[in-house]
């Protein structure tokens, strides 16, 4: 009995010691990060915010260089969005802060690759230089389409792992973006943004999906488990069996009977809005793009690909899986949430 109690005491001491050590590692720079973070959001002039960010970045790099960075909770620095793979082999940390009277946001990011020592990659935001075909370009060597990521989805097929990131960009004063980004790694273990993971009409050649919309719009882009009702309309001609209505069926339907079949389905999907301009003359002017009420899009993971599905005749009943919106506590509300 004494031996058992002694083991409990030793275990408790080691646990408290390790937690204390982990906190000491972060607390060395925590106050400085919090101070400069506040200036990045609240300083009256852009020059002061940019100078504050220079200092914030220095302390963040020092924090990420620590060998125990994968054990640090960043909840006291709510602007940071650290997302980690399930096996803790890598972490991606992104953040943004406002400029020009909060009209735009400057976006930054780092990736930490676990090793001895850890490898720190400061991501180079090349969004402004690839505006011609940004959805079809693969980015390597630290280049990256800037986004504050709030979800990292990890899937496995056979022996391979597939990563999907969902994030937000506010670098343009006239519209906002939600980005569904594919992530892989090359033979050297370095990140590659823009893998060929999508499947479906209009999506098979895309490397990432970019939703552009009015700053006043509320746009959905998230991975979640949902329960929904799939409604099939089945028609029956007199004297024949019921069959689903076909888009190419031109047969006259007088005298046909109609049967509605409702099937409840629960599955995990990336769900995102279908966006359209308020009228045709505003096509291409994204500050006038808003979600359609009658249609949404989904991405279903199947055998190493994210298949696009059109969610028509679908009623979302409830969310059965909490969405990770980041670490921002009450009092800190960010536009990407």
Residue frames relative to the residue before (quaternion, step in Angstrom):
aa qw qx qy qz dx dy dz
X 1.0000 0.0000 0.0000 0.0000 0.00 0.00 0.00
X 0.6498 0.5131 -0.3102 0.4671 3.59 0.97 -0.89
X 0.6396 0.5280 -0.3234 0.4555 3.56 1.04 -0.85
X 0.6357 0.5326 -0.3211 0.4573 3.58 1.03 -0.84
X 0.6682 0.4950 -0.2994 0.4678 3.60 0.93 -0.93
X 0.6314 0.5354 -0.3294 0.4541 3.57 1.04 -0.77
X 0.6387 0.5241 -0.3211 0.4629 3.59 1.02 -0.80
X 0.6373 0.5226 -0.3243 0.4643 3.57 1.03 -0.82
X 0.6538 0.5180 -0.3123 0.4546 3.59 0.94 -0.88
X 0.6617 0.5037 -0.3014 0.4664 3.60 0.93 -0.92
X 0.6501 0.5188 -0.3121 0.4592 3.58 0.95 -0.92
X 0.6660 0.5054 -0.3018 0.4582 3.59 0.91 -0.93
X 0.6457 0.5212 -0.3165 0.4596 3.57 0.99 -0.85
X 0.6627 0.5036 -0.3050 0.4628 3.59 0.94 -0.90
X 0.6428 0.5238 -0.3241 0.4554 3.55 1.02 -0.80
X 0.6747 0.4851 -0.2943 0.4721 3.58 0.89 -0.93
X 0.6432 0.5303 -0.3213 0.4493 3.57 1.02 -0.82
X 0.6761 0.4929 -0.2975 0.4599 3.58 0.92 -0.94
X 0.6492 0.5020 -0.3253 0.4698 3.59 1.02 -0.76
X 0.6441 0.5245 -0.3179 0.4571 3.54 1.01 -0.82
X 0.6469 0.5173 -0.3106 0.4663 3.56 1.02 -0.84
X 0.6466 0.5233 -0.3159 0.4563 3.55 0.99 -0.90
X 0.6681 0.4945 -0.3053 0.4647 3.59 0.98 -0.82
X 0.6147 0.5519 -0.3434 0.4469 3.59 1.05 -0.77
X 0.6101 0.5731 -0.3407 0.4281 3.55 1.01 -0.87
X 0.7411 0.3995 -0.2223 0.4917 3.58 0.87 -0.94
X 0.6468 0.5598 -0.3359 0.3944 3.59 0.92 -0.85
X 0.5124 0.6489 -0.4180 0.3764 3.60 1.20 -0.38
X 0.7957 0.2345 -0.1088 0.5478 3.60 1.08 -0.76
X 0.4412 0.7458 -0.4314 0.2510 3.58 1.24 -0.26
X 0.6788 0.4941 -0.3048 0.4496 3.59 0.81 -0.95
X 0.6532 0.5075 -0.3183 0.4630 3.58 0.99 -0.81
X 0.6377 0.5232 -0.3250 0.4626 3.59 0.98 -0.80
X 0.6653 0.5029 -0.3022 0.4617 3.58 0.93 -0.89
X 0.6460 0.5329 -0.3164 0.4456 3.58 0.98 -0.87
X 0.7348 0.4171 -0.2450 0.4755 3.59 0.75 -1.04
X 0.5642 0.5734 -0.3858 0.4517 3.59 1.16 -0.48
X 0.6515 0.5185 -0.3102 0.4588 3.56 0.95 -0.89
X 0.6565 0.4966 -0.3109 0.4751 3.58 0.99 -0.80
X 0.6118 0.5684 -0.3506 0.4240 3.60 1.02 -0.74
X 0.7469 0.3829 -0.2074 0.5025 3.58 1.10 -0.65
X 0.8110 0.3332 -0.1309 0.4628 3.58 1.00 -0.74
X 0.4702 0.6586 -0.4696 0.3529 3.64 1.17 -0.16
X 0.5254 -0.6914 0.3936 0.3016 3.63 -0.89 0.86
X 0.7841 0.2785 -0.1470 0.5348 3.62 1.10 -0.58
X 0.6077 -0.5865 0.4010 0.3547 3.55 -1.14 0.71
X 0.6238 0.5500 -0.3545 0.4274 3.61 0.95 -0.81
X 0.6550 0.4965 -0.3171 0.4732 3.59 0.98 -0.77
X 0.6438 0.5176 -0.3236 0.4613 3.60 1.01 -0.78
X 0.6604 0.5037 -0.3074 0.4644 3.59 0.99 -0.82
X 0.6409 0.5055 -0.3217 0.4798 3.59 1.03 -0.77
X 0.6301 0.5217 -0.3290 0.4718 3.57 1.02 -0.79
X 0.6469 0.5156 -0.3268 0.4571 3.59 1.00 -0.76
X 0.5943 0.5621 -0.3722 0.4385 3.62 1.01 -0.68
X 0.6850 0.4577 -0.2791 0.4934 3.57 0.97 -0.85
X 0.6130 0.5491 -0.3399 0.4553 3.58 1.00 -0.81
X 0.6555 0.5200 -0.3075 0.4532 3.59 0.92 -0.92
X 0.6348 0.5380 -0.3400 0.4381 3.62 0.94 -0.84
X 0.7042 0.4505 -0.2691 0.4783 3.58 0.86 -0.94
X 0.6167 0.5359 -0.3516 0.4569 3.59 1.09 -0.62
X 0.6374 0.5181 -0.3313 0.4643 3.60 0.94 -0.83
X 0.6432 0.5168 -0.3230 0.4635 3.60 0.94 -0.83
X 0.6501 0.5110 -0.3142 0.4663 3.58 1.02 -0.80
X 0.6890 0.4872 -0.2830 0.4558 3.58 0.89 -0.92
X 0.6221 0.5558 -0.3391 0.4348 3.59 1.15 -0.51
X 0.5488 0.6301 -0.3993 0.3774 3.57 1.20 -0.35
X 0.5389 -0.6672 0.4157 0.3025 3.57 -0.91 0.91
X 0.7134 0.4255 -0.2505 0.4972 3.59 1.19 -0.46
X 0.2742 0.8036 -0.4961 0.1813 3.59 1.20 0.39
X 0.6364 0.5426 -0.3385 0.4312 3.62 1.07 -0.62
X 0.6806 0.4658 -0.2851 0.4884 3.59 1.25 -0.22
X 0.5529 0.6359 -0.3855 0.3759 3.59 1.27 -0.15
X 0.2679 -0.7118 0.6243 0.1782 3.55 -1.08 0.81
X 0.2301 -0.8102 0.5305 0.0957 3.57 -0.63 1.15
X 0.3129 0.8072 -0.4699 0.1724 3.60 1.20 0.28
X 0.6297 0.5267 -0.3522 0.4495 3.62 1.15 -0.32
X 0.6907 0.3538 -0.2523 0.5780 3.60 1.34 -0.13
X 0.1364 -0.8803 0.4443 0.0955 3.60 0.52 1.18
X 0.5768 0.5909 -0.3968 0.4009 3.61 1.14 -0.36
X 0.6453 0.5246 -0.3210 0.4532 3.60 1.17 -0.51
X 0.1356 -0.7775 0.6112 0.0603 3.55 -1.03 0.87
X 0.0116 -0.8144 0.5801 -0.0117 3.63 0.08 1.22
X 0.0290 -0.7785 0.6268 -0.0142 3.58 -0.77 1.07
X 0.1445 -0.8276 0.5424 -0.0039 3.53 -0.79 1.12
X 0.4896 -0.6356 0.5040 0.3197 3.57 -1.08 0.70
X 0.6596 -0.5446 0.3452 0.3861 3.57 -1.18 0.55
X 0.7311 0.3952 -0.2378 0.5027 3.59 1.03 -0.72
X 0.4224 -0.7346 0.4295 0.3122 3.59 1.35 0.14
X 0.3251 0.7490 -0.5110 0.2687 3.57 1.03 0.77
X 0.7974 0.0186 -0.0256 0.6026 3.58 1.21 -0.43
X 0.1492 -0.7453 0.6429 0.0946 3.50 -1.36 0.41
X 0.1234 -0.7630 0.6282 0.0894 3.56 -1.05 0.77
X 0.1037 -0.7966 0.5956 -0.0047 3.55 -0.82 1.12
X 0.0442 0.8055 -0.5867 0.0701 3.58 -0.62 1.13
X 0.0424 0.7932 -0.6058 0.0448 3.54 -1.20 0.50
X 0.1217 -0.7786 0.6095 0.0864 3.56 -1.30 0.27
X 0.0733 -0.7795 0.6182 0.0700 3.55 -1.28 0.32
X 0.5321 -0.6959 0.3967 0.2742 3.60 -1.05 0.77
X 0.0637 -0.7536 0.6533 0.0355 3.50 -1.31 0.65
X 0.8038 0.2943 -0.2054 0.4744 3.57 -1.36 0.13
X 0.6854 -0.4916 0.2681 0.4655 3.54 0.78 1.13
X 0.6694 -0.5385 0.2652 0.4376 3.55 1.03 0.94
X 0.4028 0.7262 -0.4716 0.2967 3.62 1.22 0.35
X 0.7890 0.1244 -0.0673 0.5979 3.58 1.12 -0.65
X 0.2668 -0.7354 0.5969 0.1778 3.54 -1.34 0.29
X 0.3055 -0.7148 0.5976 0.1965 3.54 -1.04 0.81
X 0.1997 -0.8168 0.5391 0.0486 3.56 -0.75 1.12
X 0.0026 -0.7937 0.6074 -0.0326 3.58 -0.96 0.93
X 0.0034 -0.8197 0.5728 -0.0104 3.55 -1.21 0.44
X 0.1370 -0.7558 0.6358 0.0754 3.52 -1.32 0.52
X 0.1442 -0.7426 0.6392 0.1389 3.52 -1.28 0.43
X 0.1741 -0.7680 0.6113 0.0784 3.55 -0.99 0.92
X 0.1449 -0.7805 0.6060 0.0510 3.56 -0.74 1.12
X 0.4310 -0.7265 0.4700 0.2561 3.58 -0.63 1.11
X 0.2857 0.7340 -0.5807 0.2060 3.54 -0.99 0.89
X 0.4136 -0.6646 0.5471 0.2965 3.54 -1.29 -0.26
X 0.4146 -0.4366 -0.7227 0.3393 1.53 -0.04 2.52
X 0.6598 -0.4540 0.3934 0.4515 3.57 -1.32 0.01
X 0.3172 -0.7333 0.5677 0.1987 3.54 -1.15 0.64
X 0.1908 -0.7868 0.5818 0.0776 3.57 -0.82 1.08
X 0.0633 -0.7823 0.6196 0.0133 3.59 -0.80 1.04
X 0.2252 -0.7463 0.6107 0.1390 3.56 -0.71 1.08
X 0.3472 -0.7750 0.4942 0.1860 3.56 -0.50 1.20
X 0.3117 -0.7495 0.5629 0.1557 3.56 -1.02 0.93
X 0.2959 -0.7757 0.5375 0.1480 3.54 -0.48 1.22
X 0.0210 -0.8249 0.5636 -0.0376 3.60 -0.36 1.28
X 0.2421 0.8199 -0.4949 0.1556 3.59 1.21 0.32
X 0.7049 0.4895 -0.2820 0.4289 3.59 0.82 -0.98
X 0.7078 0.4687 -0.2646 0.4574 3.60 1.14 -0.52
X 0.7357 0.3648 -0.2313 0.5217 3.64 1.22 -0.08
X 0.2470 0.8277 -0.4759 0.1654 3.57 1.04 0.74
X 0.5262 0.6465 -0.4221 0.3563 3.63 1.18 -0.25
X 0.8029 -0.0621 0.0795 0.5875 3.60 0.80 -1.04
X 0.0082 0.8704 -0.4921 -0.0085 3.60 0.72 0.99
X 0.6497 0.5363 -0.3283 0.4272 3.61 1.12 -0.53
X 0.7415 0.4244 -0.2111 0.4749 3.60 1.21 -0.34
X 0.5959 0.5835 -0.3446 0.4309 3.58 1.28 0.19
X 0.2890 -0.7257 0.6018 0.1663 3.56 -1.02 0.91
X 0.1723 -0.8053 0.5648 0.0525 3.57 -0.84 1.02
X 0.0269 -0.8011 0.5960 -0.0480 3.56 -0.82 1.12
X 0.7767 0.3807 -0.2516 0.4341 3.54 -1.40 -0.13
X 0.7419 -0.4271 0.2232 0.4662 3.57 0.95 0.88
X 0.5178 0.6211 -0.4366 0.3945 3.60 1.23 -0.05
X 0.0133 -0.8182 0.5641 -0.1105 3.54 -1.02 0.87
X 0.3809 -0.6799 0.5743 0.2505 3.57 -1.09 0.77
X 0.4199 -0.7849 0.3926 0.2313 3.55 -0.10 1.34
X 0.2012 0.7553 -0.6029 0.1599 3.55 -0.95 0.95
X 0.3477 -0.6539 0.6190 0.2614 3.52 -1.27 0.53
X 0.1995 -0.8145 0.5369 0.0919 3.57 -0.32 1.26
X 0.1140 -0.8014 0.5846 0.0547 3.54 -0.98 0.89
X 0.7688 0.1965 -0.1768 0.5824 3.60 1.28 0.07
X 0.0802 -0.7454 0.6605 0.0420 3.52 -1.16 0.81
X 0.1011 -0.7972 0.5949 0.0176 3.56 -0.61 1.18
X 0.0983 -0.8038 0.5866 0.0101 3.55 -0.79 1.05
X 0.0114 -0.7914 0.6099 -0.0406 3.55 -0.84 1.08
X 0.1966 -0.7738 0.5918 0.1117 3.54 -1.24 0.46
X 0.0192 0.7685 -0.6390 0.0253 3.55 -1.02 0.88
X 0.7954 -0.0364 -0.0743 0.6004 3.53 -0.57 1.26
X 0.7896 -0.2862 0.1989 0.5051 3.63 -0.61 -1.03
X 0.6225 0.5745 -0.3249 0.4207 3.56 1.26 -0.10
X 0.2877 -0.7351 0.5910 0.1659 3.55 -1.23 0.64
X 0.1551 -0.7864 0.5963 0.0429 3.54 -1.04 0.88
X 0.1193 -0.8127 0.5699 0.0235 3.55 -0.76 1.10
X 0.0680 -0.7682 0.6365 0.0097 3.53 -1.10 0.87
X 0.1471 -0.7882 0.5955 0.0502 3.56 -0.93 0.98
X 0.1207 -0.7694 0.6226 0.0762 3.57 -1.06 0.76
X 0.1192 0.8250 -0.5364 0.1319 3.56 -0.71 1.07
X 0.4364 -0.6778 0.5529 0.2107 3.51 -1.45 -0.06
X 0.0451 -0.7764 0.6271 0.0431 3.55 -1.16 0.67
X 0.0618 -0.8083 0.5855 0.0020 3.58 -0.95 0.92
X 0.2976 0.7975 -0.4817 0.2084 3.59 1.08 0.68
X 0.6837 0.4338 -0.2939 0.5080 3.60 1.19 -0.30
X 0.4428 -0.7271 0.4510 0.2680 3.63 -0.77 0.91
X 0.7097 0.4894 -0.2565 0.4370 3.60 1.18 -0.47
X 0.8039 0.0528 -0.0410 0.5910 3.60 1.16 -0.33
X 0.3439 -0.7072 0.5773 0.2197 3.54 -1.34 0.26
X 0.2449 -0.7739 0.5681 0.1358 3.57 -1.25 0.34
X 0.1354 -0.6907 0.6955 0.1444 3.51 -1.30 0.57
X 0.1499 -0.8086 0.5680 0.0323 3.57 -0.85 1.03
X 0.1384 -0.7359 0.6583 0.0776 3.53 -1.01 0.95
X 0.0632 -0.8571 0.5079 -0.0587 3.54 -0.13 1.38
X 0.2906 -0.7323 0.5882 0.1827 3.55 -1.06 0.79
X 0.0990 -0.8030 0.5876 0.0078 3.56 -1.03 0.84
X 0.0857 0.7662 -0.6339 0.0617 3.52 -1.02 0.91
X 0.3647 -0.7114 0.5499 0.2418 3.57 -1.29 -0.18
X 0.4252 -0.7099 0.5019 0.2518 3.57 -1.04 0.78
X 0.7593 -0.3975 0.2627 0.4432 3.57 -1.31 -0.06
X 0.6670 0.4748 -0.2985 0.4904 3.60 1.25 -0.38
X 0.5378 -0.6372 0.3929 0.3878 3.56 1.30 -0.04
X 0.5097 0.6445 -0.4190 0.3863 3.59 1.26 0.31
X 0.5762 -0.6394 0.3840 0.3343 3.60 -1.04 0.74
X 0.1116 -0.7433 0.6573 0.0556 3.52 -1.23 0.75
X 0.1519 -0.7831 0.5993 0.0671 3.59 -0.66 1.13
X 0.7566 0.3286 -0.2561 0.5039 3.56 -0.72 1.08
X 0.2026 0.7743 -0.5629 0.2063 3.57 0.55 1.20
X 0.5201 -0.6385 0.4742 0.3115 3.55 -1.25 0.45
X 0.1901 0.8264 -0.4976 0.1828 3.56 0.46 1.27
X 0.6371 0.5616 -0.3302 0.4119 3.61 1.22 -0.27
X 0.0714 -0.7697 0.6337 0.0312 3.52 -1.27 0.58
X 0.5685 0.5792 -0.4452 0.3784 3.57 -1.06 0.78
X 0.6551 -0.5304 0.3702 0.3905 3.54 -1.21 0.52
X 0.8218 0.1683 -0.1654 0.5186 3.54 -0.72 1.14
X 0.7325 0.4079 -0.2244 0.4968 3.59 1.27 -0.13
X 0.5125 0.7081 -0.4001 0.2755 3.60 1.16 -0.51
X 0.7513 0.3800 -0.2150 0.4950 3.62 1.03 -0.70
X 0.5183 0.6592 -0.4120 0.3565 3.58 1.25 -0.12
X 0.3229 -0.7351 0.5694 0.1766 3.54 -1.16 0.75
X 0.7655 0.0013 -0.0007 0.6434 3.53 1.27 -0.50
X 0.3263 -0.7155 0.5810 0.2098 3.57 -1.26 0.43
X 0.0871 -0.8013 0.5918 0.0043 3.56 -0.77 1.10
X 0.1406 -0.7779 0.6107 0.0454 3.55 -0.76 1.11
X 0.0782 -0.8011 0.5932 0.0133 3.59 -0.61 1.14
X 0.0857 0.8241 -0.5410 0.1440 3.55 -0.76 1.02
X 0.6845 -0.4854 0.3630 0.4051 3.54 -1.31 0.30
X 0.5421 -0.6227 0.4487 0.3421 3.62 -1.02 0.71
X 0.6745 0.4857 -0.2991 0.4687 3.59 1.18 -0.42
X 0.5766 0.6011 -0.3760 0.4061 3.61 1.25 -0.16
X 0.2865 -0.7053 0.6173 0.1983 3.54 -1.28 0.50
X 0.0370 -0.8405 0.5374 -0.0580 3.56 -0.33 1.30
X 0.3306 -0.7504 0.5484 0.1637 3.55 -0.93 0.99
X 0.2169 0.7066 -0.6622 0.1235 3.54 -1.10 0.86
X 0.3586 0.7297 -0.4992 0.2997 3.57 -0.18 1.23
X 0.3742 -0.6815 0.5812 0.2405 3.53 -1.31 0.44
X 0.2070 0.7879 -0.5527 0.1760 3.56 -0.72 1.02
X 0.4477 -0.6234 0.5583 0.3149 3.49 -1.33 0.26
X 0.0121 0.8203 -0.5693 0.0540 3.57 -0.65 1.11
X 0.2681 -0.6996 0.6337 0.1927 3.48 -1.30 0.48
X 0.0761 0.8074 -0.5773 0.0952 3.56 -0.69 1.07
X 0.4105 -0.6879 0.5428 0.2523 3.52 -1.34 0.31
X 0.1863 -0.7652 0.6100 0.0869 3.54 -0.77 1.09
X 0.1523 -0.8199 0.5507 0.0358 3.57 -0.56 1.20
X 0.0791 -0.7822 0.6178 0.0148 3.59 -0.69 1.13
X 0.2304 -0.7419 0.6145 0.1373 3.54 -0.98 0.90
X 0.0705 -0.8022 0.5926 -0.0150 3.57 -0.60 1.21
X 0.1514 -0.8093 0.5648 0.0560 3.59 -0.79 1.01
X 0.1569 -0.7846 0.5974 0.0537 3.53 -1.15 0.72
X 0.2764 -0.7334 0.6000 0.1605 3.52 -0.85 1.05
X 0.6283 -0.5477 0.3815 0.3996 3.57 -1.05 0.64
X 0.8280 0.1979 -0.1649 0.4981 3.54 -0.81 1.02
X 0.7033 0.3980 -0.2769 0.5198 3.66 1.25 0.14
X 0.6075 -0.5656 0.4190 0.3682 3.52 -1.31 0.32
X 0.5906 -0.5464 0.4457 0.3925 3.56 -1.26 0.41
X 0.0733 0.7810 -0.6196 0.0296 3.57 -1.09 0.70
X 0.5988 -0.5761 0.4123 0.3734 3.56 -1.19 0.54
X 0.5130 -0.6290 0.4890 0.3195 3.54 -1.09 0.74
X 0.2368 -0.7842 0.5628 0.1102 3.56 -0.84 1.01
X 0.5354 -0.6346 0.4531 0.3246 3.56 -1.09 0.73
X 0.7253 0.4100 -0.2462 0.4952 3.62 1.14 -0.51
X 0.4617 0.6797 -0.4433 0.3582 3.57 1.32 0.16
X 0.0680 -0.8245 0.5617 0.0073 3.61 -0.47 1.20
X 0.3912 0.7387 -0.4680 0.2868 3.56 1.29 0.12
X 0.5327 -0.6199 0.4672 0.3372 3.56 -1.00 0.79
X 0.2895 -0.8048 0.5045 0.1185 3.54 -0.93 0.95
X 0.3429 0.7345 -0.5204 0.2686 3.59 1.17 0.33
X 0.8109 0.2411 -0.1902 0.4981 3.54 -0.91 0.91
X 0.5054 0.6361 -0.4349 0.3884 3.62 1.28 0.02
X 0.3297 -0.7032 0.5920 0.2152 3.51 -1.21 0.57
X 0.2481 -0.7783 0.5632 0.1244 3.56 -1.07 0.73
X 0.0593 -0.7785 0.6248 0.0060 3.53 -1.02 0.93
X 0.2031 -0.7827 0.5797 0.1003 3.57 -0.83 0.99
X 0.1262 -0.7927 0.5955 0.0329 3.54 -0.76 1.12
X 0.1100 -0.8026 0.5858 0.0239 3.56 -0.65 1.13
X 0.0398 -0.7993 0.5992 -0.0217 3.55 -0.76 1.09
X 0.2672 -0.7647 0.5680 0.1457 3.57 -0.79 1.02
X 0.0552 -0.8066 0.5873 -0.0375 3.53 -0.79 1.11
X 0.0880 -0.7575 0.6432 0.0687 3.55 -1.13 0.73
X 0.2460 0.7583 -0.5752 0.1835 3.57 -0.75 1.03
X 0.4937 -0.6395 0.5019 0.3089 3.54 -1.31 0.31
X 0.0533 0.7987 -0.5909 0.1001 3.54 -0.75 1.14
X 0.3682 -0.5910 0.6372 0.3304 3.49 -1.39 0.21
X 0.1052 -0.8048 0.5839 0.0156 3.57 -0.59 1.16
X 0.1245 0.7939 -0.5892 0.0842 3.59 -0.88 0.92
X 0.5942 -0.6238 0.4019 0.3103 3.50 -1.18 0.75
X 0.3545 -0.6571 0.6149 0.2539 3.50 -1.34 0.41
X 0.1643 -0.8350 0.5237 0.0398 3.58 -0.52 1.22
X 0.0156 0.7828 -0.6211 0.0364 3.53 -1.10 0.82
X 0.5299 -0.6026 0.4699 0.3678 3.62 -1.17 0.46
X 0.6281 -0.5575 0.3862 0.3816 3.55 -1.19 0.52
X 0.7704 -0.0499 0.0015 0.6357 3.58 1.26 -0.45
X 0.6941 -0.5256 0.3037 0.3871 3.57 -1.21 0.53
X 0.6365 0.5542 -0.3433 0.4122 3.61 1.01 -0.71
X 0.6819 0.4582 -0.2881 0.4920 3.61 1.25 -0.30
X 0.3304 0.7546 -0.5076 0.2525 3.60 1.21 0.30
X 0.7776 0.2762 -0.2399 0.5114 3.57 -0.80 1.07
X 0.6458 0.4375 -0.3151 0.5406 3.59 1.29 -0.18
X 0.2320 -0.8627 0.4334 0.1188 3.53 0.17 1.36
X 0.5428 0.6075 -0.4145 0.4056 3.59 1.17 -0.23
X 0.6974 0.4123 -0.2625 0.5242 3.58 1.34 -0.14
X 0.5033 0.6462 -0.4250 0.3855 3.60 1.22 0.39
X 0.0034 0.7878 -0.6132 0.0576 3.53 -0.96 1.02
X 0.5994 -0.5693 0.4090 0.3863 3.63 -1.19 0.39
X 0.4116 -0.6524 0.5739 0.2749 3.54 -1.25 0.59
X 0.4528 -0.7127 0.4695 0.2581 3.56 -0.95 0.84
X 0.7383 0.4669 -0.2293 0.4293 3.58 1.08 -0.70
X 0.7963 0.2404 -0.1214 0.5416 3.60 1.18 -0.02
X 0.0197 -0.7646 0.6440 0.0169 3.55 -1.15 0.75
X 0.3809 -0.7058 0.5509 0.2306 3.52 -1.34 0.21
X 0.1145 -0.7857 0.6034 0.0741 3.53 -1.22 0.51
X 0.1833 -0.7304 0.6427 0.1406 3.53 -1.32 0.44
X 0.0978 -0.7965 0.5966 0.0069 3.54 -0.70 1.17
X 0.3535 -0.7410 0.5274 0.2187 3.61 -0.77 1.00
X 0.1287 0.7872 -0.5855 0.1448 3.55 -0.76 1.09
X 0.8572 -0.1455 0.0594 0.4904 3.56 -0.61 1.22
X 0.7823 -0.3751 0.1793 0.4639 3.56 0.77 1.07
X 0.7118 0.3726 -0.2569 0.5371 3.60 1.25 0.13
X 0.3390 -0.6846 0.6007 0.2357 3.52 -1.28 0.53
X 0.1930 -0.8175 0.5385 0.0673 3.57 -0.30 1.31
X 0.3676 -0.7238 0.5424 0.2162 3.55 -0.91 0.94
X 0.0118 -0.7732 0.6339 -0.0100 3.54 -0.98 0.93
X 0.3482 -0.7189 0.5661 0.2038 3.55 -1.09 0.81
X 0.2255 -0.7952 0.5536 0.1019 3.56 -0.66 1.11
X 0.1620 0.7574 -0.6093 0.1698 3.52 0.09 1.33
X 0.8051 0.1966 -0.1898 0.5264 3.57 -1.18 0.57
X 0.5024 0.6325 -0.4211 0.4126 3.55 1.08 0.79
X 0.1204 -0.7643 0.6308 0.0581 3.54 -1.00 0.90
X 0.2937 -0.7529 0.5631 0.1730 3.57 -0.61 1.14
X 0.2708 -0.8019 0.5159 0.1321 3.57 -0.60 1.16
X 0.7833 -0.1920 0.1847 0.5617 3.55 0.83 -0.97
X 0.4140 -0.6402 0.5728 0.3010 3.51 -1.34 0.30
X 0.1672 -0.8059 0.5614 0.0863 3.56 -0.80 0.97
X 0.7394 0.3041 -0.2040 0.5649 3.56 1.30 0.05
X 0.4247 -0.7229 0.4814 0.2555 3.57 -0.66 1.07
X 0.3447 -0.7357 0.5505 0.1919 3.54 -0.96 0.94
X 0.3845 -0.7116 0.5391 0.2348 3.56 -0.93 0.91
X 0.0924 -0.8187 0.5666 0.0163 3.57 -0.38 1.24
X 0.7011 -0.4535 0.2764 0.4759 3.58 1.17 0.36
X 0.6329 -0.5922 0.3923 0.3080 3.50 -1.34 -0.15
X 0.4010 0.7514 -0.4641 0.2433 3.59 1.24 0.08
X 0.2948 -0.7623 0.5495 0.1733 3.63 -0.70 1.05
X 0.7063 -0.4135 0.3264 0.4729 3.61 -1.24 0.07
X 0.7190 0.3984 -0.3073 0.4794 3.59 -0.92 0.87
X 0.7308 0.2761 -0.1965 0.5925 3.58 1.27 -0.39
X 0.0567 0.7959 -0.5965 0.0866 3.56 -0.35 1.25
X 0.1298 -0.8133 0.5661 0.0343 3.56 -0.65 1.15
X 0.5906 -0.6272 0.3720 0.3455 3.61 -1.05 0.67
X 0.6492 0.5219 -0.3344 0.4408 3.60 1.15 -0.37
X 0.5405 0.6260 -0.4084 0.3863 3.61 1.23 -0.04
